[in-house]
Amino acid sequence: MATRLPPCIVDVGTGYTKLGFAGNHEPQLIIPSAVAIKETARIGEQSQRRLCKGVEDLDFYIGDEAMEATGYAVKYPVRHGIVEDWDLMEKFMEQCIFKYLRAEPEDHYFLLTEPPLNTPENREYTAEIMFESFNVPGLYIAVQAVLSLAASWASRQVTERSLTGTVIDSGDGVTHADGYVIGSCIKHIPIAGRDITSFVQSLLREREPNIPPQMSMETAKAVKERYSYICPDIAKEFNKYDSDPAKWIKRYDSVNPVTNQPFSIDVGYERFLGPEIFFHPEFANPEFTTPISDAVDNVIQNCPIDVRRPLYKNIVLSGGSTMFKDFDRRLQRDVKRIVESRLRITEQLSGGRIKPKPIDVNVIAHKMQRYAVWFGGSMLASTVSIISLLLKCIIFLWNLTFTKSVTLKAEYEEKGPSICRHNPVFGAMA
């Protein structure tokens, strides 16, 4: 029966989890990646919770219910894209499958996602949970960058459907710049949606004393999502607001949930200063001063010389934190300036004897950008050739230009969780 039902696609992120079935354009469910548990003096640590086998172990909530549960401690099993608490992760997956997807795990293949260069141990833990706790018939763990590249084919900007490209994947907790498919050319950037929210929160705290303390983070998040955008020049943007504040300053209204009293704030410079930390990270993090445009250029320059031009030509955006207005234009302009400056220096050093061929820089934004990873997984798992291969119990997934391994239940029982240590995209990692 498993082969007749569509595979389940689960993309667990730091902030939100996207759930659905293969073949759909968008995830059916989007919930916070949070677990609310009852904590006592004796129960709380991961090692202690593992010993809890009674009713208390069943008393938990996930997603939106976790955020609203009173008297519970809200925990996040994923931090910076990596699972840190596997007990909570198992609880989270249980509710995702049975309560939200309403699926019988024995009847569906599962496609899960992982960040670039996820550890082999984490892949093993994932396999143990899915095969032993949920008894799934088949599992594939896909690299998020690969799925994002596949999802970019929905854009009209893409003239060649290629899996050669640079992926900027920025969600709530982590940002990656991936020069696919070279595993050594991956750059972790410690700036993402949650950092922008915290920065906006600090800006509002200094200027708006009317914000209730318990509403501080929620207000900053609402300001970021409703009003923020990327500006082309920060100095000119300041002058624009100073010359005509009535035109550019927005007003945000909300209600204090404790007192039920309404409050309102003016939103000014925060509109562009928040996402500006992508290009001036020193504003929020003095320990990291590399703009995202420089990080992208460094990633591509670390790749073999014969693939650099295709990587510049196919810079793909993925994730909610790349959805700011004009993010793609600003990134393309800044990367292009870096590339053109390098070409001019090369020509000058040669005394004019070398005329470098111009490099085409193209940053691709598309309609599937926000949920690119999930949509790419949906495309991959719904391919007709994939389903036919699964029906024949062949363990390879084909998607035009690359081959991926699917781990079946029988193979897991024969070889154990170590079978999932191997990452077919980056080569053996055992």
C-alpha positions as CSV (number, residue, x, y, z in Angstrom):
1,M,0.0,0.0,0.0
2,A,2.9,2.3,0.6
3,T,3.8,2.6,-3.0
4,R,0.2,3.8,-3.9
5,L,0.2,6.7,-1.5
6,P,2.2,9.9,-2.1
7,P,5.5,10.4,-0.2
8,C,5.4,12.7,2.8
9,I,7.7,15.8,2.6
10,V,8.9,17.1,6.0
11,D,11.2,20.2,6.1
12,V,12.1,20.9,9.7
13,G,13.6,24.4,10.1
14,T,14.9,26.3,13.1
15,G,11.8,28.5,13.2
16,Y,9.1,26.7,11.2
17,T,8.4,23.2,9.9
18,K,6.7,22.7,6.5
19,L,4.6,19.5,6.1
20,G,2.8,18.1,3.1
21,F,2.5,15.4,0.4
22,A,4.5,15.1,-2.8
23,G,3.0,16.6,-5.9
24,N,1.7,19.8,-4.3
25,H,3.0,23.3,-5.0
26,E,3.0,24.4,-1.4
27,P,3.1,22.7,2.0
28,Q,-0.3,21.8,3.5
29,L,0.8,22.8,7.0
30,I,3.4,25.3,8.4
31,I,3.9,25.2,12.1
32,P,6.5,26.6,14.5
33,S,9.3,24.1,15.3
34,A,8.5,24.2,19.0
35,V,7.7,21.7,21.7
36,A,5.9,22.6,24.9
37,I,6.6,20.2,27.8
38,K,5.9,20.0,31.5
39,E,9.1,20.5,33.4
40,T,9.6,19.6,37.1
41,A,12.7,19.6,39.3
42,R,13.3,16.0,38.4
43,I,12.4,16.1,34.8
44,G,14.0,18.5,32.4
45,E,17.3,17.3,31.1
46,Q,17.4,15.2,28.0
47,S,19.0,12.2,29.8
48,Q,16.4,12.4,32.5
49,R,13.4,12.8,30.2
50,R,14.5,9.6,28.4
51,L,13.8,7.7,31.6
52,C,10.2,9.1,31.8
53,K,7.9,6.3,30.6
54,G,4.6,7.4,32.3
55,V,1.8,9.7,31.4
56,E,4.0,12.7,31.9
57,D,5.9,11.7,28.7
58,L,2.7,12.1,26.7
59,D,1.9,15.6,28.1
60,F,3.3,17.9,25.4
61,Y,2.3,20.2,22.6
62,I,3.9,21.2,19.3
63,G,3.6,24.0,16.8
64,D,1.1,26.8,17.5
65,E,-0.4,24.9,20.4
66,A,3.0,24.9,22.0
67,M,3.3,28.6,21.7
68,E,-0.1,29.1,23.4
69,A,0.2,26.5,26.1
70,T,0.3,28.0,29.6
71,G,2.3,26.4,32.4
72,Y,4.6,24.6,29.9
73,A,8.2,25.3,28.9
74,V,8.7,25.9,25.2
75,K,11.7,24.2,23.7
76,Y,13.2,24.2,20.3
77,P,14.7,20.9,19.2
78,V,16.5,22.5,16.2
79,R,19.1,25.3,16.6
80,H,20.9,26.9,13.7
81,G,19.5,24.3,11.4
82,I,20.9,21.3,13.4
83,V,18.9,19.0,15.7
84,E,20.2,19.4,19.3
85,D,17.6,17.4,21.3
86,W,16.6,14.1,19.7
87,D,14.1,13.2,22.4
88,L,12.1,16.3,21.6
89,M,12.6,15.8,17.9
90,E,11.0,12.3,18.2
91,K,8.0,13.8,20.0
92,F,7.8,16.6,17.4
93,M,7.9,14.1,14.5
94,E,5.2,11.9,16.1
95,Q,2.7,14.8,16.3
96,C,3.7,16.0,12.8
97,I,2.9,12.6,11.3
98,F,-0.1,11.4,13.2
99,K,-1.9,14.7,14.2
100,Y,-1.0,17.1,11.4
101,L,-0.4,15.0,8.3
102,R,-3.0,12.4,9.5
103,A,-0.8,9.8,7.9
104,E,0.1,6.2,8.8
105,P,3.9,6.2,8.5
106,E,4.0,2.5,7.4
107,D,2.0,3.5,4.3
108,H,4.2,6.4,3.0
109,Y,7.8,6.9,1.9
110,F,9.3,10.0,3.7
111,L,11.6,12.7,2.3
112,L,13.3,14.7,5.0
113,T,15.7,17.6,4.6
114,E,19.0,18.4,6.1
115,P,21.4,21.4,6.2
116,P,24.6,21.3,4.2
117,L,27.3,19.1,5.7
118,N,25.0,17.6,8.3
119,T,27.0,15.2,10.5
120,P,26.8,11.5,9.8
121,E,25.7,10.9,13.4
122,N,22.7,13.1,12.9
123,R,21.7,11.1,9.8
124,E,21.9,7.9,11.8
125,Y,19.7,9.3,14.6
126,T,17.2,10.4,12.0
127,A,17.2,6.9,10.4
128,E,16.7,5.3,13.9
129,I,13.7,7.5,14.6
130,M,12.0,7.0,11.3
131,F,12.6,3.3,10.9
132,E,12.4,2.0,14.4
133,S,9.9,4.4,16.0
134,F,7.6,5.0,13.0
135,N,8.5,1.9,10.9
136,V,8.5,3.8,7.6
137,P,9.0,1.6,4.4
138,G,11.5,4.0,2.8
139,L,13.5,7.2,3.7
140,Y,15.5,9.7,1.8
141,I,17.3,12.6,3.5
142,A,17.8,15.4,0.9
143,V,20.3,18.3,1.1
144,Q,18.4,21.6,1.2
145,A,20.7,23.3,-1.3
146,V,19.9,20.6,-4.0
147,L,16.2,21.0,-3.5
148,S,16.4,24.8,-3.7
149,L,18.2,24.6,-7.0
150,A,15.6,22.3,-8.4
151,A,12.8,24.6,-7.2
152,S,14.4,27.5,-9.0
153,W,13.4,25.9,-12.3
154,A,10.0,27.5,-11.7
155,S,11.5,30.9,-12.4
156,R,11.3,32.5,-15.8
157,Q,14.8,33.8,-15.2
158,V,16.2,30.3,-15.5
159,T,17.0,29.5,-19.1
160,E,18.9,26.3,-18.5
161,R,17.6,23.8,-16.0
162,S,20.9,23.0,-14.3
163,L,21.9,21.8,-10.9
164,T,25.0,23.9,-11.1
165,G,24.5,27.1,-9.0
166,T,25.1,29.0,-5.8
167,V,22.3,28.7,-3.2
168,I,21.7,31.4,-0.6
169,D,19.4,29.6,1.8
170,S,18.4,31.9,4.7
171,G,15.7,30.9,7.1
172,D,14.9,31.9,10.7
173,G,17.9,30.4,12.4
174,V,20.7,30.1,9.9
175,T,22.0,31.3,6.5
176,H,24.1,29.2,4.1
177,A,25.9,30.1,0.9
178,D,26.5,26.9,-1.0
179,G,28.7,26.5,-4.0
180,Y,27.1,23.3,-5.2
181,V,28.2,20.6,-5.5
182,I,31.6,21.1,-3.8
183,G,31.2,20.3,-0.1
184,S,34.3,22.3,0.9
185,C,32.8,25.5,-0.6
186,I,30.0,26.1,1.9
187,K,29.9,29.2,4.0
188,H,27.9,29.4,7.2
189,I,26.7,33.0,7.9
190,P,25.6,33.7,11.5
191,I,22.8,36.0,10.4
192,A,19.2,35.0,9.7
193,G,15.6,36.0,10.3
194,R,15.8,35.6,14.1
195,D,18.9,37.9,14.2
196,I,17.1,40.5,12.2
197,T,14.1,40.3,14.6
198,S,16.4,40.7,17.6
199,F,18.1,43.7,16.0
200,V,14.8,45.4,15.2
201,Q,13.7,44.7,18.8
202,S,16.8,46.5,20.2
203,L,16.2,49.5,17.9
204,L,12.5,49.7,19.0
205,R,13.4,49.3,22.6
206,E,15.7,52.3,22.5
207,R,13.1,54.6,20.8
208,E,9.6,53.3,21.8
209,P,9.0,52.9,25.5
210,N,5.3,52.2,24.9
211,I,5.9,48.6,23.8
212,P,4.9,46.1,26.6
213,P,7.9,44.0,27.6
214,Q,6.1,40.7,26.9
215,M,5.2,42.0,23.4
216,S,8.6,43.2,22.5
217,M,9.7,40.3,20.3
218,E,6.3,39.8,18.7
219,T,6.2,43.5,17.8
220,A,9.6,43.4,16.3
221,K,8.7,40.3,14.3
222,A,5.6,42.0,13.0
223,V,7.5,45.1,12.0
224,K,10.1,43.0,10.2
225,E,7.5,41.0,8.2
226,R,5.2,43.9,7.3
227,Y,7.4,46.9,6.7
228,S,11.0,45.9,6.2
229,Y,12.8,46.1,2.8
230,I,16.3,46.3,1.4
231,C,17.5,49.8,0.4
232,P,20.1,50.5,-2.4
233,D,22.0,53.1,-0.4
234,I,21.7,53.4,3.4
235,A,22.9,57.1,3.5
236,K,20.4,58.2,0.9
237,E,17.7,56.2,2.8
238,F,18.4,58.2,6.0
239,N,18.1,61.5,4.0
240,K,14.9,60.3,2.4
241,Y,13.3,59.7,5.8
242,D,14.6,62.9,7.3
243,S,13.3,65.0,4.4
244,D,9.8,63.6,4.3
245,P,9.0,61.5,7.4
246,A,5.3,61.6,6.9
247,K,5.7,59.7,3.6
248,W,8.0,56.9,4.9
249,I,7.3,56.4,8.6
250,K,4.6,53.7,9.2
251,R,2.4,53.2,12.2
252,Y,2.0,49.8,13.9
253,D,-1.0,49.2,16.2
254,S,-1.6,46.3,18.6
255,V,-3.1,45.3,22.0
256,N,-1.4,44.4,25.2
257,P,-2.7,40.8,25.9
258,V,-2.3,41.3,29.7
259,T,-4.1,44.6,30.2
260,N,-6.1,44.6,26.9
261,Q,-5.0,48.2,26.4
262,P,-4.1,49.2,22.8
263,F,-0.7,50.7,22.0
264,S,0.8,52.1,18.8
265,I,4.4,52.8,17.7
266,D,6.0,54.6,14.8
267,V,8.2,52.5,12.5
268,G,10.9,54.5,10.9
269,Y,14.6,53.6,10.3
270,E,13.9,50.1,11.5
271,R,12.2,49.4,8.1
272,F,15.5,49.3,6.3
273,L,18.1,48.9,9.1
274,G,16.8,45.5,10.1
275,P,17.6,43.6,6.9
276,E,20.6,45.8,6.2
277,I,22.6,43.6,8.6
278,F,22.9,41.1,5.7
279,F,25.1,43.7,4.0
280,H,26.5,45.4,7.1
281,P,26.6,42.6,9.7
282,E,28.7,44.7,12.0
283,F,25.6,46.7,12.9
284,A,24.3,43.7,14.9
285,N,27.3,41.4,15.4
286,P,30.8,43.0,15.8
287,E,32.4,39.5,15.6
288,F,31.2,38.9,12.1
289,T,31.8,41.7,9.5
290,T,31.6,39.9,6.1
291,P,28.7,41.2,4.0
292,I,26.6,38.5,2.3
293,S,27.8,39.7,-1.1
294,D,31.5,39.1,-0.1
295,A,30.6,35.7,1.3
296,V,28.9,34.7,-1.9
297,D,31.9,35.9,-3.9
298,N,34.3,34.0,-1.6
299,V,32.3,30.8,-1.9
300,I,32.4,30.9,-5.7
301,Q,36.1,31.9,-5.8
302,N,36.9,28.8,-3.6
303,C,35.3,26.6,-6.3
304,P,37.3,25.2,-9.2
305,I,37.9,27.8,-11.9
306,D,36.0,26.0,-14.6
307,V,32.7,26.2,-12.7
308,R,32.9,29.8,-11.5
309,R,31.1,31.4,-14.4
310,P,28.1,29.0,-14.1
311,L,28.0,29.6,-10.4
312,Y,27.9,33.4,-10.8
313,K,25.2,33.0,-13.5
314,N,22.9,31.0,-11.3
315,I,22.7,32.4,-7.8
316,V,19.5,31.1,-6.3
317,L,17.7,32.6,-3.3
318,S,15.8,30.3,-0.9
319,G,14.0,30.8,2.4
320,G,11.8,33.3,4.1
321,S,14.6,35.7,5.0
322,T,15.5,36.3,1.4
323,M,11.9,37.6,0.7
324,F,12.6,41.2,1.6
325,K,11.8,43.6,-1.2
326,D,14.7,44.2,-3.6
327,F,17.0,41.7,-1.8
328,D,17.8,40.1,-5.1
329,R,18.6,43.4,-6.8
330,R,20.9,44.6,-4.0
331,L,22.8,41.3,-3.9
332,Q,23.2,41.1,-7.7
333,R,24.5,44.7,-7.8
334,D,27.0,44.2,-5.0
335,V,28.3,40.9,-6.3
336,K,28.6,42.4,-9.8
337,R,30.6,45.3,-8.4
338,I,33.0,42.9,-6.7
339,V,33.5,40.8,-9.9
340,E,33.9,43.9,-12.1
341,S,36.4,45.4,-9.7
342,R,38.5,42.2,-9.8
343,L,38.4,42.1,-13.6
344,R,39.6,45.7,-13.8
345,I,42.5,45.0,-11.4
346,T,43.5,42.0,-13.6
347,E,43.5,44.1,-16.7
348,Q,45.6,46.9,-15.0
349,L,48.1,44.4,-13.6
350,S,48.6,43.0,-17.1
351,G,49.3,46.5,-18.5
352,G,46.2,46.2,-20.7
353,R,47.5,43.1,-22.5
354,I,44.7,40.9,-20.9
355,K,41.1,41.7,-21.7
356,P,39.0,39.5,-19.3
357,K,35.7,38.3,-20.7
358,P,32.8,39.9,-18.7
359,I,31.2,37.6,-16.1
360,D,27.4,37.4,-16.1
361,V,26.1,37.7,-12.5
362,N,22.4,36.7,-12.1
363,V,20.5,36.4,-8.8
364,I,17.3,34.4,-9.2
365,A,14.2,35.2,-7.2
366,H,11.1,33.2,-8.0
367,K,7.6,32.6,-6.8
368,M,8.5,29.4,-4.9
369,Q,11.3,31.1,-3.1
370,R,9.8,31.1,0.4
371,Y,9.2,27.4,0.5
372,A,11.9,26.5,-2.1
373,V,13.3,23.5,-0.1
374,W,9.9,21.9,0.4
375,F,8.8,22.6,-3.2
376,G,12.0,21.0,-4.5
377,G,11.4,18.0,-2.3
378,S,7.8,17.8,-3.6
379,M,9.1,17.9,-7.2
380,L,11.7,15.2,-6.6
381,A,9.4,12.8,-4.7
382,S,6.6,13.1,-7.3
383,T,8.7,12.3,-10.4
384,V,7.1,9.5,-12.3
385,S,10.5,7.7,-12.8
386,I,11.1,7.8,-9.0
387,I,7.8,6.2,-8.2
388,S,8.4,3.5,-10.8
389,L,11.8,2.8,-9.3
390,L,10.4,2.5,-5.8
391,L,7.7,0.1,-7.1
392,K,10.5,-2.1,-8.3
393,C,12.3,-1.7,-5.0
394,I,15.4,-0.2,-6.7
395,I,17.2,2.2,-4.3
396,F,18.1,5.0,-6.7
397,L,16.1,8.2,-7.2
398,W,16.7,9.8,-10.6
399,N,16.1,13.5,-11.2
400,L,17.5,14.5,-14.6
401,T,21.1,15.1,-13.8
402,F,21.9,13.4,-10.5
403,T,21.3,10.1,-8.7
404,K,20.3,9.8,-5.0
405,S,20.0,6.9,-2.8
406,V,16.8,5.9,-1.0
407,T,17.1,3.8,2.1
408,L,14.5,1.0,2.3
409,K,13.3,-0.7,5.5
410,A,14.9,-4.1,4.5
411,E,18.3,-2.5,3.9
412,Y,18.1,-0.7,7.2
413,E,17.3,-3.9,9.0
414,E,20.2,-5.6,7.3
415,K,22.9,-3.0,7.8
416,G,21.6,-0.8,10.6
417,P,21.6,3.0,10.9
418,S,25.1,3.3,9.5
419,I,23.6,2.9,6.0
420,C,22.4,6.5,6.3
421,R,25.9,7.9,7.1
422,H,26.7,8.2,3.4
423,N,25.6,11.4,1.7
424,P,25.4,10.8,-2.1
425,V,25.7,14.5,-2.8
426,F,29.0,15.2,-1.1
427,G,30.4,11.7,-1.2
428,A,31.2,9.3,1.7
429,M,31.3,11.0,5.1
430,A,31.5,8.0,7.3
